[in-house]
């Protein structure tokens, strides 16, 4: 089955931060999960390289916008590599093929009567690259950047969004176009019902952008350029069967563009809509909003260097539900490292060590009696331990698959780690070291056999979240050569 999963393309006005990493790792978790099921997965990420913000940042750096983008874009690709992100393609909006396709798309909107030129005056936030209504401001300032927007008046081309509100609403309410989580869906529906205004899709005062077709005094609004990457990528990479996308992932501050403007443009040209958009929440760092000026921005590269990429991946999705706002900190990431070492790392180390010490021969032909979290506490000799094949069926038994598919990543990880903790408990309760004192080798073998194959199951379950740790687990279980999965970190 085909799966097309995307992240937003990230502005190259600064280096990657933990928020960028959060969305991208989530997409990677899903891509790895569906690949594991045998699906044909295309995972797209990349960089957004046009617009006033880029031009301004480039000027400060003493570079042309293209030079600036060429320097910053590889930093995103490098970070994704360090975080074990296995994307299919890395997209850049300065790709000449994309620029041509965007101009063609906008011209088609105009030819079909969905664009008209008009004068406009409004309150414009340069950081957001969008106009705001007075009612949308908080104490006269942009709600995201806390800066006062500038009054800007110019003649622009407008996409007639107001003409498409009924069709868009029908697509959302019928479920043809899904928005998640439900709280965000309800917000979008409410705003669409209150009336949609036409949106400017060109800029007269922004030179760094794609020239507007037929009027090169203007450039195409950077958001139109950016949103179209999901569609133009299928043409650039010669994968026409990919469209429509199965899932667009993003932070909640850009949901409006993805849930209203983007599908409306597709409706206007009678193109299929993406199946689902999902907007996750924001981070706070130690309870405060992430801010460079405050100095509380977490560098994902630094965290990966200290704790390993997989621990960062785990910590981000174990800490709070995906879709909600939540708090993260360096201390919390460190805490998860310790928990993983004490639970999973210890379990692998002690199990393999005892298999070696007590000379246990793990017989795969009789090893299907592995344990689930539902029956571990019932003991070894009750006769009710049920057979459970390894691998993907174990995931289904624990509903891990269901949690991942529903984007409930924290619940999936909680179930896996509960199983790991219960394996440690099971070893303690059955105490192979005590059985060894009375030469009960058969019972020792049964205990370790069951734990060993639950570890195989766990190594499969964690693969989407912690691919490197998963691989190390599998190798150790195969070679019976234990080595700390989470070695002690020297301060």
Helices and strands as residue ranges (DSSP letters): E 2-11, H 18-36, E 40-48, H 52-61, H 65-82, E 89-92, H 96-111, E 115-125, E 130-132, G 134-136, E 150-159, G 161-164, H 165-174, E 178-180, H 182-193, E 199-200, E 202-203, E 211-212, E 215-220, H 222-227, H 229-236, G 240-242, E 247-251, G 252-254, H 255-256, I 257-261, H 262-268, E 276-280, E 283-285, E 288-289, H 300-307, H 309-318, E 326-328, H 330-340, I 341-345, H 346-357, G 364-366, G 376-378, H 392-397, H 400-405, H 409-430, H 432-437, H 441-461, H 467-479
